[in-house]
Amino acid sequence: MTTPHFLLLFTAMLVAAAGNTALQSVMPAIGREIGIADFWVAVAYTWSAVLWVALAPYWARKSDHHGRKRLILLGLGGFIISMTLCGLALGAGLKGLISGAATFAVFAVFRAIYGSLGCATPSATQAYLASRTRRSARVNALSALASSFGLGTIIGPAVAPLFVLPFIGLPGPLFGFALVGILVFAAIALWLPDDTKGRRAGRGAAMSYPSIASPVTGASVVAATSPRTGKLKWHDPRIRPWILAGVVAGHAQAAILTCVGFFVIDRLNIAPAGSEQPISIVMIAGAAAGLAAQWGLIPRLQMGPRSLILWGSVIAAAGLLATMLATNLYGLVVGFGLASLGFGFTRPGFTAGASLAVPLHEQGGVAGVITAANGIAFVAAPAVGMALYHLDQRLPFALSALLLLALIPWGRARLA
């Protein structure tokens, strides 16, 4: 695998994650401008996450039997089409050409394209890289490739405000990333060697849905490099406590990620137009804190899985309460950054705990369960979080913090 070819694969993953998180940072402002209820904005957006969770394993299996380059292009094509059509639908709604309800109904349909096809890109890029990398270097190569998702969660909200141009408005980031996607699509189509007749060594694995402050845990790398085994059940007594801890923390995080953009608008009492900038600042802080935990603090602190979950829950709960009580942008940045730092501990904590609970020959099976546990949090938690937000803006933060605090005594008793 040459460096230019690796960069093509890296960029394909980066664009898929950055585009999704850029959209995540402008959706609250768009929803408020159009005048649709926050709950339906969240449902329309997170619908794609449900499809991603359901179909990512399917595309991972297909990458073993079909040309990986073709599947990479399929995923990128789905991303480009979805972003373009979603941008057109939202633009029509903002200009009053269609009603708010019709806007988000159409938007949800077009988001389904990203959720159902976009998830083909990660597994196909992994499989392509694995097939052209020596076995001894495969783990490092796939880990470097997976880091593109984490990097994308920072780049997306960071550049999103730059695309909000006067002649385009709030849908600008969608068109901007669609254009970037077209360039990446063309580059891969032209310069990435075709693999339909090459060797089929190596494989890909499903990856978690890309979202703000939710860096990858490495489970997909383990699944892609471990021997194939029978499916491991989540309720296997060896891993059940770790998976439950991950699901609880994941639901608390997913609920807050859906609310935080709206909370910034309401807490700062600002107009939707222009709110994308402070929202992006808060989201960048969260994404950076999550990556700092995984890439910087955890390797240096050398904490075990149990300690990561317990301390991560404490830190995340404190951050959520600080966010809830914040009255200015500085407080929101610090609070959400602290919460994301805590979640940056809990995700690797439950991943490592479940992995260490089973022998080497079952690592592929447990990695699949971990990926599913990370994804399932984005199925119901966003809608529940927004329903609570409708009752009281502080409620999702308070209940998520209580959920994490309850995890601490349970974890001390159940996690070995």
C-alpha positions, 0 to 999 in steps of 0.5 A: 500500500503506497502512501498516496493510496492510503491517503485516498482511503483516509480521506474517504473516511474523513469526509464521511465523518466530517460531513455528518458532524458538520450537519449536526452542528447546523441542524438546531439553527436550521430547525429553529429558523424553519419553525419545526419542533426540536423533537422532529428535527432530532428524529429526522436527523438521527433516523440515519443513525438507526439505518447505519446501525442496522446496515453496517454489518451487512456492508461489512459482509459484502466487502468480503465478496465484492470489489472493495473499491466499488463499495467505497465509491458506493458509500461516497456516492450515497454521502454525496447524493444525500448531502446534496438532496438534504441541502436542497430540501432544507434550502427550500424550507428556509425560503418558505417554498415548502412547509416545515413538516414537509421539509423535514419529512423529505429531509428524513427520506434523503438522510436515509440514503446516507444511513443505508449507503454511507456505512459501506465506506468504512468497512470497504476501506478497511477491507481494501487496506487489509488486503494490501497490507502485510499481516504484521503491519495490518493492526497499525495500518487499520488503526491509523485509518480508523483515526480519520473518524475521530479527526473528522468529528473535529474538522466537521464543526470547525469548518461548518461555519465557513460554508454558511455563505450569504448566497447559500445560508445555513445549508451551505455546509451540506453543499460544501461537503458534497463538493468535497465528496465529489472531489474525493470520489473522482480521485478514488475512481481515477487513482485507487487501483481496482481490486476486483481481480486481486487477492481477497486477503483481509476483511473489513468490519462495521464501524460505529455511527460518526458523531460529535465527541464519540471517537472510535474505540478500536473495536472495528480494528479488532474485528477486522484483524481477529480470526472468524468465530461464532457470534458472541451474545451480549448477555454472555456472563463474561462480558455482560457487565461491561456491555451494560456499562457501555450501553448505559454511558452511551445512552447518556451521551447520545441523549445529550449530543442531540440536545446540546445545540438547541441548549446553546441557542436557548441558554445564550438566548441568541437568534438561530441565524448565526448560532452555528458559530457558538454551537460549533465552538462547543462541539469542537471542545467536546470532540477535542476533549474526547480525542484528548482522553483517548489519544493522550491521557489514557496511554499516560495514566495507564488506568484499567478498564474498571477505573476508566468507567468509574472515573469517566462516569464521575467526570462526565456527570460533573461535566453534564451538571456544569453544562446544565448550570452554565450561563455563558459560552465559556461555561458551556464550552468547559462543561461540555468539554469536561463531559466529553472527556469523561465519555472519552474514558468510559467508551474505551473502558467498557471496550477494553473490559469486554475484550479482556474478559474473553480469550484471543480466539473470541476477540472478533466476536466480542468486537462485534458486540462492542460495535453494536453496543456503541451504535444502539445508543443512537437508536432511541436515546436522541428522541428520548433526550429531545422529549425530555428537553421539551419538558424542561431544558435541564432535564436531559442533562440532570437525568443523564448525570444521575444515570452516570452516578448510578453507574458508579456503585453498580460498577464497583460491585459488578465490574471485576 
